[in-house]
Amino acid sequence: MNPFLASLGVKAFQAYQYEAVVGFLEKPQYSYLIEKIDYHERKPVIESIYSLTSNFNKAGIIFSVILVLLAVLVAFNSIRLSIYNSREEIRIQKLVGASNWFVRGPFLAQGAICGFFAAVFCFLLFALLTWGLDSRAELLFPGLGLFSFFVASVWMILLIQLASGIVLGTLSSLIAVRRYLKV
């Protein structure tokens, strides 16, 4: 004889959906099938977890915007310094008849290359971080495998990071070239 009662765990995407599930299960036609619904006992915990995760999402978005602005500023300043250091070569190129895009092109390529290497560095750092935090996250949230999620999504993560790194590097280079390169 099994001493444990049968149970059914229901997962919802949003905290307010549990109310609808409980309302459905508390109908009189199901009362003979269900002995106990413990949602009302766990409601404060469920709501606090959902509010915590939504706050983490908001903080993650704000942190991402700050990092994007920081990356643009770093690339912008490195291109500005490169333009400043190459001012004599730029002057010579213009004297021999180089077009504006021939002069600007290397700086745009430099920004794209910087963005590529920054994306590769961030990808490797993210891989190490998920690998190192995987066991700790598993203790707090059973069933949440950070590194297994990373491995399953590795190509998408790499593609997104490479694309965003190259675009941000090229965009900041374009802004710096338009602002500081007088050709």
C-alpha positions in Angstrom: 0.0 0.0 0.0 1.3 3.5 -1.0 1.3 5.8 2.1 1.6 8.9 -0.1 -1.4 10.4 -1.8 -1.5 11.1 -5.5 -0.8 14.7 -6.4 -0.8 16.9 -9.4 1.4 19.9 -9.8 0.2 22.7 -12.1 2.6 25.3 -13.5 1.4 28.6 -15.0 3.2 31.3 -16.9 1.8 34.1 -14.8 0.8 34.2 -11.2 -2.8 35.4 -11.9 -3.4 32.2 -14.0 -3.4 30.1 -10.8 -6.6 31.8 -9.7 -8.4 30.6 -12.8 -7.0 27.0 -12.4 -8.1 26.9 -8.8 -11.5 28.3 -9.7 -11.9 25.6 -12.3 -10.9 22.8 -9.9 -13.1 24.0 -7.0 -16.3 23.4 -9.0 -18.7 21.0 -7.4 -18.4 18.4 -10.1 -14.7 17.9 -9.2 -15.0 17.9 -5.4 -15.1 14.2 -5.1 -11.8 13.9 -7.1 -9.8 16.5 -5.2 -9.0 16.2 -1.6 -7.0 19.4 -1.1 -5.9 22.4 -3.0 -3.0 24.2 -1.3 -2.8 27.2 -3.6 -4.3 29.6 -1.0 -1.6 28.5 1.5 1.2 29.1 -1.1 -0.2 32.2 -2.7 2.1 34.7 -0.9 5.2 32.7 -1.9 4.1 32.3 -5.5 3.4 36.0 -5.8 6.7 37.0 -4.2 8.6 34.7 -6.6 6.8 36.1 -9.6 7.5 39.7 -8.4 11.1 38.8 -7.8 11.6 37.4 -11.3 9.9 40.4 -12.9 12.2 42.7 -10.9 15.2 40.6 -12.1 14.0 41.0 -15.7 13.7 44.7 -15.3 17.1 44.9 -13.7 18.5 42.8 -16.5 17.1 45.1 -19.2 18.5 48.2 -17.4 21.9 46.5 -17.0 21.9 45.5 -20.6 21.2 49.1 -21.7 24.0 50.4 -19.5 26.4 47.9 -21.0 25.4 48.7 -24.5 26.0 52.4 -23.9 29.3 51.6 -22.3 30.4 49.5 -25.3 29.4 52.2 -27.7 31.4 54.8 -25.7 34.5 52.5 -25.5 34.4 51.8 -29.3 33.7 55.5 -30.0 36.7 56.7 -28.0 39.0 54.1 -29.4 38.1 55.1 -33.0 38.4 58.8 -32.0 42.0 58.1 -30.7 42.8 56.1 -33.8 41.6 59.0 -36.0 43.7 61.4 -34.0 46.8 59.2 -34.3 46.3 58.7 -38.0 45.7 62.4 -38.9 49.0 62.7 -40.8 48.2 59.6 -42.9 44.7 60.8 -43.6 46.1 64.2 -44.8 48.5 62.4 -47.2 45.6 60.1 -48.5 43.5 63.2 -49.2 46.4 64.9 -51.0 46.9 61.9 -53.3 43.2 61.9 -54.2 41.7 59.2 -51.9 37.9 59.2 -51.7 36.1 59.9 -48.4 35.0 56.3 -48.1 38.5 55.1 -48.8 39.7 57.1 -45.8 36.7 56.2 -43.6 36.6 52.5 -44.5 39.5 51.3 -42.3 38.0 53.0 -39.2 34.7 51.3 -39.8 36.4 48.0 -40.3 38.3 48.6 -37.1 35.1 49.1 -35.2 33.6 45.9 -36.7 36.7 43.9 -35.7 36.6 45.4 -32.2 33.0 44.4 -31.9 33.7 40.9 -33.1 36.5 40.3 -30.5 34.4 41.9 -27.8 31.5 39.5 -28.6 33.8 36.5 -28.6 35.3 37.6 -25.2 31.8 38.1 -23.8 30.7 34.7 -25.1 33.6 32.9 -23.5 33.0 34.9 -20.2 29.3 34.0 -20.3 30.2 30.3 -20.9 32.5 30.2 -17.9 29.9 32.1 -15.8 27.1 29.7 -16.6 29.4 26.7 -16.0 30.5 28.1 -12.7 27.1 29.1 -11.4 25.3 25.9 -12.7 25.6 23.9 -9.5 24.7 26.9 -7.3 21.7 27.7 -9.3 20.6 24.1 -9.2 20.6 24.2 -5.4 18.3 27.3 -5.3 16.1 26.3 -8.2 16.0 22.5 -8.8 15.6 21.6 -12.5 17.2 24.9 -13.7 20.3 23.8 -15.5 22.1 27.1 -16.6 24.9 25.4 -18.4 22.6 22.8 -20.1 20.5 25.7 -21.3 23.6 27.4 -22.5 24.8 24.4 -24.4 21.3 23.8 -25.9 21.2 27.5 -27.2 24.9 28.0 -27.9 24.5 28.8 -31.6 21.7 31.3 -31.0 23.6 33.0 -28.2 26.8 33.2 -30.2 25.0 34.6 -33.3 23.2 37.2 -31.2 26.3 38.3 -29.5 28.4 38.4 -32.7 25.7 40.4 -34.5 25.2 42.8 -31.7 28.9 43.3 -31.2 29.7 43.9 -34.8 26.7 46.2 -35.2 27.5 48.2 -32.1 31.2 48.5 -33.1 30.4 49.6 -36.6 27.7 52.0 -35.5 29.9 53.7 -32.9 32.8 53.9 -35.5 30.4 55.5 -37.9 29.4 58.1 -35.4 33.0 58.8 -34.4 34.1 59.0 -38.1 31.3 61.4 -38.9 32.1 63.6 -35.9 35.9 63.6 -35.8 37.1 62.8 -39.3 37.0 65.9 -41.4 37.6 64.8 -45.0 
